[in-house]
Amino acid sequence: MIKREFIKSGIPGLDEILGGGILRGSISTLSGPTGSGKSTFGMQFLVEGALKEKQPGLYISIEETKESTYFHMSGYTWELDKLEKAKQLVFLDYPVYEVEQFLSQNSAIAEIVNTMGIERVVIDSIMPIALLFDNEDERKKGFIKFIDNIRKWKTTTLIVSEDTPATTADVLPDTKYGIESFTDGWLHLYFLYERGKDRKRAIEVLKMKGVQHSTKIFPLELNKNGFRCLSD
């Protein structure tokens, strides 16, 4: 019988919504509009996993440099430098012009994963990879190969993707490149505006294969400790 194991998401209140956590070894899409906190969510997934579960994480940035990412994350209580020195966090950054190199370095990344005992991975984001392909058919083929290579790492992985600007709470979200069709799960962050009111953050679990998860949209809070899901 196949054994299934959940790992903690690192986001307070989210595991209950997920039906116990995120399936170990699964690949999930993390989508949302600009400003919704996708990169923060992904980093929190790695930081909390390293600190509380002793599961080393790998953050692969294909849009921002390490310096830029760490600068933007400096407002949180996470001590990323210390985690790096303790070999609980590994950061790889690829400039946009090196995206093809990233896709061709699967064996090199797999070696890092195996050598460092990496259990959690965040890829931020899918956009530069999607833009490599000339048309939708080529992109679909490329995504299939991309996902297949990630599965060989045997890590629990989040792939960040932006959605289209028109996302609202009453319409099924739509990402720009359709990576969610190829992943096991799909978490969507909302950043909604009501006329005369502040923007509200929220999260919805749109897909988790083989898991009985909630189908409701739940409020999110974001402070210096990161995200907290108000699931009560």
ZASERO-77403 format. One record per residue (C-alpha): residue number from 0; residue in one letter; x, y, z. Coordinates in Angstrom, 2 decimals. Example, Ala and Ser with C-alpha at 12.3 -4.5 7.8 and 13.67 -1.06 7.14 Angstrom:
2
n = 0 | res = A | xx = 12.30 | yy = -4.50 | zz = 7.80;
n = 1 | res = S | xx = 13.67 | yy = -1.06 | zz = 7.14;
***
This chain:
232
n = 0 | res = M | xx = 0.00 | yy = 0.00 | zz = 0.00;
n = 1 | res = I | xx = 1.29 | yy = 3.47 | zz = -0.94;
n = 2 | res = K | xx = 2.09 | yy = 5.56 | zz = 2.11;
n = 3 | res = R | xx = 0.99 | yy = 9.18 | zz = 2.02;
n = 4 | res = E | xx = 2.46 | yy = 11.74 | zz = 4.39;
n = 5 | res = F | xx = 1.54 | yy = 15.36 | zz = 5.00;
n = 6 | res = I | xx = 4.07 | yy = 18.06 | zz = 5.83;
n = 7 | res = K | xx = 3.20 | yy = 21.27 | zz = 7.67;
n = 8 | res = S | xx = 2.73 | yy = 24.28 | zz = 5.40;
n = 9 | res = G | xx = 4.26 | yy = 26.71 | zz = 7.90;
n = 10 | res = I | xx = 1.27 | yy = 29.03 | zz = 7.52;
n = 11 | res = P | xx = -0.76 | yy = 29.09 | zz = 10.78;
n = 12 | res = G | xx = -4.33 | yy = 27.99 | zz = 10.15;
n = 13 | res = L | xx = -3.72 | yy = 26.67 | zz = 6.63;
n = 14 | res = D | xx = -3.12 | yy = 22.99 | zz = 7.35;
n = 15 | res = E | xx = -6.68 | yy = 22.55 | zz = 8.58;
n = 16 | res = I | xx = -7.96 | yy = 23.96 | zz = 5.28;
n = 17 | res = L | xx = -5.62 | yy = 21.69 | zz = 3.34;
n = 18 | res = G | xx = -6.97 | yy = 18.60 | zz = 5.06;
n = 19 | res = G | xx = -3.84 | yy = 18.02 | zz = 7.15;
n = 20 | res = G | xx = -1.05 | yy = 19.81 | zz = 5.31;
n = 21 | res = I | xx = 0.70 | yy = 19.48 | zz = 1.95;
n = 22 | res = L | xx = 1.40 | yy = 16.00 | zz = 0.62;
n = 23 | res = R | xx = 5.10 | yy = 15.21 | zz = 0.84;
n = 24 | res = G | xx = 6.64 | yy = 15.04 | zz = -2.62;
n = 25 | res = S | xx = 3.83 | yy = 16.94 | zz = -4.31;
n = 26 | res = I | xx = 4.16 | yy = 19.92 | zz = -6.66;
n = 27 | res = S | xx = 1.73 | yy = 22.82 | zz = -6.22;
n = 28 | res = T | xx = 1.06 | yy = 26.08 | zz = -8.01;
n = 29 | res = L | xx = 0.99 | yy = 29.21 | zz = -5.83;
n = 30 | res = S | xx = -0.81 | yy = 31.94 | zz = -7.76;
n = 31 | res = G | xx = -2.11 | yy = 35.44 | zz = -7.17;
n = 32 | res = P | xx = -1.99 | yy = 39.01 | zz = -8.47;
n = 33 | res = T | xx = 0.87 | yy = 41.45 | zz = -8.01;
n = 34 | res = G | xx = 1.15 | yy = 42.47 | zz = -4.37;
n = 35 | res = S | xx = -0.69 | yy = 39.46 | zz = -2.98;
n = 36 | res = G | xx = 2.42 | yy = 38.13 | zz = -1.22;
n = 37 | res = K | xx = 3.34 | yy = 35.09 | zz = -3.28;
n = 38 | res = S | xx = 7.09 | yy = 35.40 | zz = -2.67;
n = 39 | res = T | xx = 6.53 | yy = 36.02 | zz = 1.04;
n = 40 | res = F | xx = 4.26 | yy = 32.98 | zz = 1.27;
n = 41 | res = G | xx = 6.85 | yy = 30.84 | zz = -0.49;
n = 42 | res = M | xx = 9.69 | yy = 32.00 | zz = 1.75;
n = 43 | res = Q | xx = 7.58 | yy = 31.39 | zz = 4.86;
n = 44 | res = F | xx = 6.94 | yy = 27.84 | zz = 3.64;
n = 45 | res = L | xx = 10.72 | yy = 27.31 | zz = 3.56;
n = 46 | res = V | xx = 11.63 | yy = 29.19 | zz = 6.74;
n = 47 | res = E | xx = 9.02 | yy = 27.51 | zz = 8.93;
n = 48 | res = G | xx = 9.90 | yy = 24.13 | zz = 7.47;
n = 49 | res = A | xx = 13.56 | yy = 24.66 | zz = 8.31;
n = 50 | res = L | xx = 12.98 | yy = 26.04 | zz = 11.81;
n = 51 | res = K | xx = 10.16 | yy = 23.84 | zz = 13.06;
n = 52 | res = E | xx = 10.38 | yy = 20.67 | zz = 10.98;
n = 53 | res = K | xx = 14.15 | yy = 20.57 | zz = 10.33;
n = 54 | res = Q | xx = 13.46 | yy = 20.30 | zz = 6.60;
n = 55 | res = P | xx = 16.07 | yy = 22.21 | zz = 4.56;
n = 56 | res = G | xx = 14.67 | yy = 24.43 | zz = 1.80;
n = 57 | res = L | xx = 15.77 | yy = 25.67 | zz = -1.61;
n = 58 | res = Y | xx = 14.56 | yy = 29.00 | zz = -3.01;
n = 59 | res = I | xx = 15.08 | yy = 29.34 | zz = -6.77;
n = 60 | res = S | xx = 14.56 | yy = 32.91 | zz = -7.96;
n = 61 | res = I | xx = 14.25 | yy = 33.53 | zz = -11.69;
n = 62 | res = E | xx = 13.25 | yy = 37.17 | zz = -11.41;
n = 63 | res = E | xx = 15.14 | yy = 38.77 | zz = -8.54;
n = 64 | res = T | xx = 18.67 | yy = 38.51 | zz = -7.22;
n = 65 | res = K | xx = 19.40 | yy = 37.09 | zz = -3.81;
n = 66 | res = E | xx = 20.29 | yy = 40.56 | zz = -2.52;
n = 67 | res = S | xx = 17.01 | yy = 42.03 | zz = -3.74;
n = 68 | res = T | xx = 14.95 | yy = 39.18 | zz = -2.32;
n = 69 | res = Y | xx = 16.66 | yy = 39.32 | zz = 1.08;
n = 70 | res = F | xx = 16.19 | yy = 43.09 | zz = 1.18;
n = 71 | res = H | xx = 12.46 | yy = 42.78 | zz = 0.56;
n = 72 | res = M | xx = 12.18 | yy = 40.01 | zz = 3.15;
n = 73 | res = S | xx = 14.10 | yy = 41.99 | zz = 5.79;
n = 74 | res = G | xx = 10.89 | yy = 43.41 | zz = 7.24;
n = 75 | res = Y | xx = 9.95 | yy = 40.00 | zz = 8.61;
n = 76 | res = T | xx = 11.38 | yy = 38.32 | zz = 11.69;
n = 77 | res = W | xx = 13.13 | yy = 35.64 | zz = 9.62;
n = 78 | res = E | xx = 16.92 | yy = 35.46 | zz = 9.91;
n = 79 | res = L | xx = 17.65 | yy = 34.19 | zz = 6.42;
n = 80 | res = D | xx = 21.43 | yy = 34.63 | zz = 6.69;
n = 81 | res = K | xx = 21.55 | yy = 32.43 | zz = 9.79;
n = 82 | res = L | xx = 19.47 | yy = 29.76 | zz = 8.09;
n = 83 | res = E | xx = 21.88 | yy = 29.82 | zz = 5.15;
n = 84 | res = K | xx = 24.92 | yy = 29.49 | zz = 7.39;
n = 85 | res = A | xx = 23.23 | yy = 26.57 | zz = 9.16;
n = 86 | res = K | xx = 22.62 | yy = 24.98 | zz = 5.72;
n = 87 | res = Q | xx = 18.89 | yy = 24.98 | zz = 6.30;
n = 88 | res = L | xx = 18.24 | yy = 27.35 | zz = 3.40;
n = 89 | res = V | xx = 19.85 | yy = 27.43 | zz = -0.02;
n = 90 | res = F | xx = 19.25 | yy = 30.31 | zz = -2.44;
n = 91 | res = L | xx = 19.82 | yy = 30.11 | zz = -6.20;
n = 92 | res = D | xx = 19.15 | yy = 33.10 | zz = -8.44;
n = 93 | res = Y | xx = 19.02 | yy = 33.02 | zz = -12.22;
n = 94 | res = P | xx = 18.90 | yy = 36.24 | zz = -14.26;
n = 95 | res = V | xx = 16.24 | yy = 36.23 | zz = -16.97;
n = 96 | res = Y | xx = 18.92 | yy = 35.72 | zz = -19.63;
n = 97 | res = E | xx = 20.01 | yy = 32.49 | zz = -17.89;
n = 98 | res = V | xx = 16.59 | yy = 30.83 | zz = -17.78;
n = 99 | res = E | xx = 17.56 | yy = 28.29 | zz = -20.44;
n = 100 | res = Q | xx = 20.59 | yy = 27.43 | zz = -18.32;
n = 101 | res = F | xx = 18.30 | yy = 26.80 | zz = -15.37;
n = 102 | res = L | xx = 16.20 | yy = 24.36 | zz = -17.41;
n = 103 | res = S | xx = 19.30 | yy = 22.52 | zz = -18.60;
n = 104 | res = Q | xx = 20.83 | yy = 22.23 | zz = -15.12;
n = 105 | res = N | xx = 18.40 | yy = 19.70 | zz = -13.67;
n = 106 | res = S | xx = 21.18 | yy = 17.25 | zz = -12.75;
n = 107 | res = A | xx = 23.18 | yy = 20.02 | zz = -11.04;
n = 108 | res = I | xx = 20.16 | yy = 21.12 | zz = -9.00;
n = 109 | res = A | xx = 19.34 | yy = 17.50 | zz = -8.21;
n = 110 | res = E | xx = 22.88 | yy = 17.15 | zz = -6.82;
n = 111 | res = I | xx = 22.32 | yy = 20.17 | zz = -4.56;
n = 112 | res = V | xx = 19.01 | yy = 18.70 | zz = -3.41;
n = 113 | res = N | xx = 20.61 | yy = 15.35 | zz = -2.60;
n = 114 | res = T | xx = 23.80 | yy = 16.74 | zz = -1.05;
n = 115 | res = M | xx = 22.05 | yy = 19.31 | zz = 1.15;
n = 116 | res = G | xx = 19.11 | yy = 17.06 | zz = 2.03;
n = 117 | res = I | xx = 16.65 | yy = 19.56 | zz = 0.54;
n = 118 | res = E | xx = 13.01 | yy = 18.68 | zz = 1.28;
n = 119 | res = R | xx = 11.19 | yy = 21.87 | zz = 0.28;
n = 120 | res = V | xx = 11.58 | yy = 23.93 | zz = -2.89;
n = 121 | res = V | xx = 10.10 | yy = 27.22 | zz = -4.10;
n = 122 | res = I | xx = 10.47 | yy = 28.29 | zz = -7.75;
n = 123 | res = D | xx = 9.73 | yy = 32.01 | zz = -8.18;
n = 124 | res = S | xx = 8.39 | yy = 32.38 | zz = -10.81;
n = 125 | res = I | xx = 7.14 | yy = 30.46 | zz = -13.85;
n = 126 | res = M | xx = 6.85 | yy = 33.56 | zz = -16.08;
n = 127 | res = P | xx = 10.43 | yy = 33.69 | zz = -17.46;
n = 128 | res = I | xx = 10.25 | yy = 29.95 | zz = -18.17;
n = 129 | res = A | xx = 6.90 | yy = 30.27 | zz = -19.95;
n = 130 | res = L | xx = 8.22 | yy = 33.06 | zz = -22.17;
n = 131 | res = L | xx = 10.93 | yy = 30.78 | zz = -23.56;
n = 132 | res = F | xx = 8.42 | yy = 28.94 | zz = -25.72;
n = 133 | res = D | xx = 7.16 | yy = 30.24 | zz = -29.07;
n = 134 | res = N | xx = 3.57 | yy = 29.04 | zz = -28.79;
n = 135 | res = E | xx = 1.10 | yy = 27.33 | zz = -26.46;
n = 136 | res = D | xx = 1.78 | yy = 23.80 | zz = -27.74;
n = 137 | res = E | xx = 5.52 | yy = 24.18 | zz = -27.19;
n = 138 | res = R | xx = 4.88 | yy = 25.64 | zz = -23.76;
n = 139 | res = K | xx = 2.71 | yy = 22.68 | zz = -22.75;
n = 140 | res = K | xx = 5.40 | yy = 20.24 | zz = -23.86;
n = 141 | res = G | xx = 8.01 | yy = 22.28 | zz = -22.01;
n = 142 | res = F | xx = 5.93 | yy = 22.34 | zz = -18.83;
n = 143 | res = I | xx = 5.43 | yy = 18.57 | zz = -18.93;
n = 144 | res = K | xx = 9.20 | yy = 18.05 | zz = -19.12;
n = 145 | res = F | xx = 9.80 | yy = 20.73 | zz = -16.47;
n = 146 | res = I | xx = 7.40 | yy = 19.08 | zz = -13.99;
n = 147 | res = D | xx = 8.82 | yy = 15.64 | zz = -14.73;
n = 148 | res = N | xx = 12.32 | yy = 16.87 | zz = -13.90;
n = 149 | res = I | xx = 11.14 | yy = 18.41 | zz = -10.61;
n = 150 | res = R | xx = 9.50 | yy = 15.12 | zz = -9.59;
n = 151 | res = K | xx = 12.90 | yy = 13.48 | zz = -9.77;
n = 152 | res = W | xx = 14.04 | yy = 15.72 | zz = -6.92;
n = 153 | res = K | xx = 11.38 | yy = 14.10 | zz = -4.67;
n = 154 | res = T | xx = 10.85 | yy = 17.42 | zz = -2.88;
n = 155 | res = T | xx = 7.66 | yy = 19.20 | zz = -1.84;
n = 156 | res = T | xx = 7.58 | yy = 22.09 | zz = -4.28;
n = 157 | res = L | xx = 5.71 | yy = 25.36 | zz = -4.78;
n = 158 | res = I | xx = 5.79 | yy = 27.05 | zz = -8.21;
n = 159 | res = V | xx = 4.87 | yy = 30.74 | zz = -8.16;
n = 160 | res = S | xx = 2.67 | yy = 32.11 | zz = -10.93;
n = 161 | res = E | xx = 0.86 | yy = 35.40 | zz = -11.47;
n = 162 | res = D | xx = -2.78 | yy = 35.40 | zz = -12.43;
n = 163 | res = T | xx = -4.66 | yy = 37.62 | zz = -14.85;
n = 164 | res = P | xx = -5.55 | yy = 41.10 | zz = -13.54;
n = 165 | res = A | xx = -9.32 | yy = 40.48 | zz = -13.47;
n = 166 | res = T | xx = -9.33 | yy = 37.96 | zz = -10.61;
n = 167 | res = T | xx = -12.30 | yy = 38.37 | zz = -8.23;
n = 168 | res = A | xx = -13.64 | yy = 36.17 | zz = -5.46;
n = 169 | res = D | xx = -16.70 | yy = 35.12 | zz = -7.47;
n = 170 | res = V | xx = -14.81 | yy = 33.92 | zz = -10.56;
n = 171 | res = L | xx = -12.44 | yy = 30.95 | zz = -10.83;
n = 172 | res = P | xx = -8.89 | yy = 32.37 | zz = -10.94;
n = 173 | res = D | xx = -6.93 | yy = 32.09 | zz = -14.14;
n = 174 | res = T | xx = -3.14 | yy = 32.09 | zz = -14.26;
n = 175 | res = K | xx = -1.34 | yy = 33.61 | zz = -17.21;
n = 176 | res = Y | xx = 0.41 | yy = 30.46 | zz = -18.39;
n = 177 | res = G | xx = -1.67 | yy = 27.52 | zz = -17.12;
n = 178 | res = I | xx = 1.03 | yy = 25.82 | zz = -15.03;
n = 179 | res = E | xx = -1.67 | yy = 24.76 | zz = -12.54;
n = 180 | res = S | xx = -2.93 | yy = 22.21 | zz = -15.08;
n = 181 | res = F | xx = 0.32 | yy = 20.28 | zz = -14.68;
n = 182 | res = T | xx = 0.76 | yy = 20.41 | zz = -10.90;
n = 183 | res = D | xx = -0.81 | yy = 18.33 | zz = -8.12;
n = 184 | res = G | xx = -2.15 | yy = 21.28 | zz = -6.16;
n = 185 | res = W | xx = -3.18 | yy = 24.88 | zz = -6.60;
n = 186 | res = L | xx = -3.21 | yy = 27.54 | zz = -3.88;
n = 187 | res = H | xx = -4.52 | yy = 30.97 | zz = -4.84;
n = 188 | res = L | xx = -3.91 | yy = 34.24 | zz = -2.99;
n = 189 | res = Y | xx = -6.48 | yy = 37.01 | zz = -3.37;
n = 190 | res = F | xx = -5.86 | yy = 40.73 | zz = -2.88;
n = 191 | res = L | xx = -9.36 | yy = 42.11 | zz = -3.34;
n = 192 | res = Y | xx = -10.63 | yy = 45.66 | zz = -3.28;
n = 193 | res = E | xx = -14.07 | yy = 46.80 | zz = -2.21;
n = 194 | res = R | xx = -15.10 | yy = 50.34 | zz = -3.07;
n = 195 | res = G | xx = -14.54 | yy = 52.60 | zz = -0.08;
n = 196 | res = K | xx = -12.67 | yy = 49.91 | zz = 1.86;
n = 197 | res = D | xx = -9.13 | yy = 48.58 | zz = 2.19;
n = 198 | res = R | xx = -7.87 | yy = 45.69 | zz = 0.09;
n = 199 | res = K | xx = -8.45 | yy = 42.32 | zz = 1.72;
n = 200 | res = R | xx = -6.12 | yy = 39.34 | zz = 1.57;
n = 201 | res = A | xx = -7.52 | yy = 35.82 | zz = 1.27;
n = 202 | res = I | xx = -6.57 | yy = 32.30 | zz = 0.22;
n = 203 | res = E | xx = -8.39 | yy = 29.48 | zz = -1.56;
n = 204 | res = V | xx = -7.32 | yy = 25.88 | zz = -2.14;
n = 205 | res = L | xx = -8.47 | yy = 25.24 | zz = -5.70;
n = 206 | res = K | xx = -6.87 | yy = 21.82 | zz = -6.16;
n = 207 | res = M | xx = -5.09 | yy = 19.17 | zz = -4.11;
n = 208 | res = K | xx = -5.15 | yy = 15.80 | zz = -5.80;
n = 209 | res = G | xx = -6.36 | yy = 12.97 | zz = -3.58;
n = 210 | res = V | xx = -7.02 | yy = 15.25 | zz = -0.60;
n = 211 | res = Q | xx = -10.33 | yy = 16.27 | zz = 0.92;
n = 212 | res = H | xx = -9.69 | yy = 19.99 | zz = 1.36;
n = 213 | res = S | xx = -11.92 | yy = 22.95 | zz = 2.09;
n = 214 | res = T | xx = -13.43 | yy = 24.75 | zz = -0.91;
n = 215 | res = K | xx = -14.06 | yy = 28.01 | zz = 0.93;
n = 216 | res = I | xx = -12.15 | yy = 31.28 | zz = 0.63;
n = 217 | res = F | xx = -10.48 | yy = 32.23 | zz = 3.93;
n = 218 | res = P | xx = -9.13 | yy = 35.61 | zz = 5.10;
n = 219 | res = L | xx = -5.38 | yy = 36.09 | zz = 5.48;
n = 220 | res = E | xx = -3.43 | yy = 38.37 | zz = 7.78;
n = 221 | res = L | xx = 0.10 | yy = 39.53 | zz = 7.02;
n = 222 | res = N | xx = 2.41 | yy = 40.96 | zz = 9.68;
n = 223 | res = K | xx = 6.11 | yy = 40.87 | zz = 10.61;
n = 224 | res = N | xx = 5.85 | yy = 37.12 | zz = 11.29;
n = 225 | res = G | xx = 4.41 | yy = 36.41 | zz = 7.84;
n = 226 | res = F | xx = 1.00 | yy = 35.08 | zz = 6.87;
n = 227 | res = R | xx = -1.70 | yy = 33.73 | zz = 9.16;
n = 228 | res = C | xx = -4.86 | yy = 32.11 | zz = 7.83;
n = 229 | res = L | xx = -8.07 | yy = 32.87 | zz = 9.70;
n = 230 | res = S | xx = -9.66 | yy = 29.46 | zz = 9.33;
n = 231 | res = D | xx = -11.97 | yy = 29.54 | zz = 12.37;
***
